[in-house]
Structure formats: structure tokens, C-alpha cells
Amino acid sequence: MNSKKVPTPTNPVGVGLRSFHLPHIQKNLKSIAKKIGWFEVHSENYYANNSNSFHNLVKIRQDFEVSLHSVGNSLGSAQKLDLKHLEKLKNLADAIQPFLISDHISWGRVDKNHLNDLLPLPYTKEALEAISDNVSQMQDFLKKQILVENPSAYLAFKNPEMNEAEFVNKLCKKTGCRLLLDVNNIYVSSQNCQQFNAENYLKELDKKIVKEIHLAGHSVSEISDGKKKKKILIDTHNSLVCKEVWQIYKMAIKNFGRIPSLIEWDQDFPEFKVLLREAKKAEKILKND
């Protein structure tokens, strides 16, 4: 693994780059560059290096730092990584030269079957060994440190051998990877699982491991067991960051410092100026830290 220090954009606040906003961004590159420092993209959308998407990203990279956020490596699977998938990621990284590369603490692949989801891991020694092996394989292949994102929880496994923060700390210590801290996921987990406390989670994390923060909105749904209904929060990235998540973000910045922070919005897209206003809120919190 390459041990070079990860560079940080001059402006630490970024926005997720989505095709819906691309025409506006292309027309307003100079003014947007004064308001945010970087973009993050979902890696898999840019693997075809002869596509319009790839060429548009190359052009944007001339004016902005870029991070690559993957969803398809299935780091938590009990099998080695898909080398063809990794090769595509490496080719993209070589072309774009991202300042960060990340994926998730989850799994979504069994044999050659890929599931379109980020499924949870039990917090056990066996699961820790499996994901550690895959994180190490990915870092060795890319010759670069990666970040792993904490999940949003909709259920809790019985009899865990450790809590999530302990699992994350051990994963980072064992592999040298670092954490992409999603504060909306923390809030979602704290509301869906009674044993999950957001403030305690932040306190338990090793202060040195957090290298990026995600901010996003969520939706509220209801589930029923036939007798009673229960509210459940879903990490949908389709709304403004709520006040409770902003509060967790403030705590995170206080704990971990001036960390590169991203506004995510993945569906029900508003005008791009709405994302810029959210980015401005994050920038203000970072400056007041």
C-alpha cells in the first residue's frame, strides 16, 4: 500500500456530482469553484473510459479535486474481491488521480451474484477477519489507502462480539484504512436501534481515523408486525440535512477536526443552489470550530 499523505482540497466542503446537475455545473464552473472545493462521484458510473460521463469527469477534474466513492466492491463478503471490478477502479483512479477513494462496511456479493444493496455485517471476529482481508487486498491492489463508510442500521444482530465503533477501530488498526464518517447514517442507526447512541459512538471512535464526513437527508417510513406500527428512518439522500444530523456533525468536527465534508443528494433532486446552501452551512460550522 502507498503510504503517501492524502492531500486535502483548499476548501474542505464538497458536493456529490450527479448527472442531473451536470449541465448547470458545466455552465457555471468558475462561480461554483468559489463556493465548494471538490466533487465526489460514484466510481462505477465512470468505468467506461470511452463514455461521455468519463470525459465530462476528466474535464471537471481540471478545476476541482475529486474523490471516488465505490458501492460495488462488497468488502464484507466472505470471499476475495472481484479483480475485474478492482481493475476498472484502478484504471479510473489512475486517470482521475482522486484525493480519496472509499467504499462501505457492508457486503453485496455471493460467488458471481451481485446484489444491488449494501447489506449489514455482524460485529464478530469472523466478520472482522473477512472484511480486513478484503480491505487489505483492495489497498494493495490500488497501492493507496482507502476509506470505509459506517453503515446505516435497520436491525441489530443478536449477541454481537463487539459494538460498531469497536469493530471500526479494529478494522482501521488492522489494515491501515481510515473512516468515512457518515453522520446521517449515525442518526438513522440511533433512531432505528435503541442500543445505538450517537454521542457515545463518536466518543468511542479513534480520533485519528476519520478522514471524510458525509452529510445527507433521509426519509421516514412505517413498518408493522401486524400488531403495532413502528417508525423507521431510511438513508435515502433525498432531502435537506435535518437539524439533528447537523448537531451530530458539529460534535464530529469538535472531536475530529476540520475534516473534508460532503453534501450528498441522490434522488428527488432540487436545484443545485440548494446543495450549495447546504455546503455553506457545513463551511460555516468548519470555520467556527
N, C-alpha and C positions, 0 to 999 in steps of 0.2 A: 504493500500500500504506500502511496505517495504521502509523505508527511509534511508537505509544504503547507504553510499557513494559508487558511482560506481568506481571500480578500473580501472586503465589505464595501458595498456601494457608499458613496459620499452621503447620499440621502438614504437612510435605512428603511424608509417606507416604500413598499411596492404594491402592485395590484396584479391579480391573476389576469393573464391575457387570454381572452376568448374571442372566437371568430365573430360573434355578434357585434363586438365593439371595434373590430379591426378597421373598417372604413373610417370611422371617426378618428381613431388613433393615427392612422396614416396621414390624414389631412392636418393633424394638429400636433405633430411630433415635438416641435420646438416649445410650444406652450406647456405641453404635458411634461416635458423633461424638466421644467422649472418646479413641478409640483410633486413628482414622485421620482425615485431613484432607480427602480428596476421593475421587471416583469417576471412572473413565474408562469411556466407552461406545463401542461400535462405531456410528458415525454412521448407517450405512444402516438399522439396525434401528429408527430413530426418525423416519424421513422422513414417515410418515403422521401428520399432526398431529391427526387425529381418533381415533387408536388408543389403547388402554389403555396400551401401552408408553410413548407420548409423554406422556400425562397423569401416569403414575407418575414419569417422569423429572422433569417440572416440579415435582412435589411434593418429590422428593428434593433438587432444586436449591435449595429453600428453606433446607435445613440444611447442604448440602455444596457446595463448589466442584466443578465438573465439567470434564473435558476430553473433546474429541471426537476419536476415532481412526478414520479412514476406511480402507477397504480397496478401494474401487471406482473411484477417480479415474484409475488407470492412468497415473501421472505419467511413466513411462518410454516410453510409446508414441510412435511417430514420427508422431503426428497431434495436432491440437489437442484439448483436453479436451471432454467431453460437457457442454454448457452446461445441459441439463435436469438432469443429475446435480448439477452445481455449484449450480444454483438451489435445489435441495432442501437441500443442505448449508448454504447461506447462510440459508435460512429457519429451519433448525434452530438455527444459531448465533445468529441474531437473537433467537430465543425463549429459548434457554438461557444465552446470554452465557458461553461457556466461557472458562476462563483459558488454554487451549491448544487448538490444532487441529493434527492430524497426519495423515500418510499415509506411503507407503512408497517406497523407492528400488527400484521394480520396474515391470513392465508387465503388463497382463492384458486388453487390448482391441485388436482389429483391426477397423477400419471400425465396424460396428454390433454386432459379435460380442464379447460379454463372456465371458472365461474365469474360472472360479472358482478362481483361483490368483494368487500373487504371483511372477511369473516374473523371472529374473535379467537384468541388463543386462551387456553387455560394457563394460569400462572403457576407452572410447575417446573421442576428442574429439567424434566424431559423436554418440555416445550422450549425452555431457555437454551438447551443444548442445540436443538434443531434450528432455531432462528439464528443463534450465534454462528453456527456453521455456514448458514446461507449469507448472512451479513458479511462474514469474513471472505467468503467466495466472491461476493459482489465487489467488495473493496479491492481485493487482489486483482480481479479481472479489469476493473476500471482504473486501477492504480490511483485511487482517490478515496478519501474519507467520505462516507455518506451520512445522511441524517435519517432517522426513523421517526415516524409520526405516531404519537399516542392515539389510541382508538377512541371512538365514541361507544359507550356501552349501553346495550338494551336488555341485557341479562347478566347475571353473575353466576359463574360456575361454583358448584358446591366444593367445599374443602380445598381451597387454594393453598398452595405451599408457601406463597408469599403474596404481598399486595402488589398493585400495579407499579407504584413508584419504586419498590424494591426490585421488581423484575426489570424495569427500565435501567436503573442504576447498574445492575449486574450486567445487563446486555452491553451497555456502553463501556464498562470497565473491561469486560472480557474481549471485546472486539475493537475498541478504539473508535467506534462510531459515536455520533452525537445525536441529540434530540431535537426534532422539530416539534415544538410545543404548541398544540392546537388548543387554544383557551376555550373555544366554543365546545370542543369535544369534552373538555373538563366539566363545563357547566352541564352539558347534556348527560354525562355519566352521573354527575352528582344528583340530578333530578330523577333519573331513572333507577338508580341503585342506592338504596338507603345507606349502605355501608361506605359509600364513596363520599369523602369530604374534600371540597376543592382547596380550601386553605391548607389543610394538612398535607394534601398531595404536593402542593408547591413547596412546602417546608421540607418534605422528605426527599425531594429530588436533589441530587448533587448539583451544587451551584455552577460547576464548570461545564456541564454537559449541554446546556441549552444554547443553540446556535441560530435558531429561527423561530418565529412565532406566527401562527395563523389566526386570523380573526374572521368570523363569518356569522351568518344568521342561521336560524333553524326553524322548523315548523312544529306545531303541536298537534298530536292526533290522540285518538282514544282506542283502547283495546278492552275487550271484555272476556271474562272467563265464563260467561253465562249467568253469573250472579251479580257481579258488580263491574262497573267501568273504571278504568284507570287511565289517567293522562300519561302520555309518553311523548318525549321530545325526540325529533328526528333531525339528524345532521344533514339538512337539505341544501344549505348555501343559497337560499333564495329570498333573503330578507336582510334588513338592516341588522347590524350588531346590536344586541339588546343591552340595557344598562347593567344587568348582572354580569354579562361577559366583559363589558368594559371595566367593571370593577375587578374582575379576576385578572384582566390584562394589566391594570395598574399594580396589583400585587406582584405579578410576574416580573414586571420591569423593575420594581423595587428589589426583588430577590436576585434577579439575574443580570440586570444592567441594560444598556442600550442595544437591544438585540434587533437585527433586521426583522421587520414585521410586515405581513402581507394581508391585504384585504381580498377575501375570496368571494366570488359570486358566480354560481354555476348554472342557474336556471331562473326563469321569470325575470329576465334581465331588465334593469332600469336604464336610463340614460347614463352615459359614462361619468357625467358630472356628479352623480350620486356616489359612485365609488371614490371619486376624488375627494368628496366631502368626508367620507369615512376615513380615507387616508389622512386627511388633515387632522382629524380627531386623534388618530394614532400618533402623528407627528407632534402634536401639542403635548400629549402625555409623555412622549420620549424626551422632549425638551424640558419638561418640568420635573423630570426625575432627579 
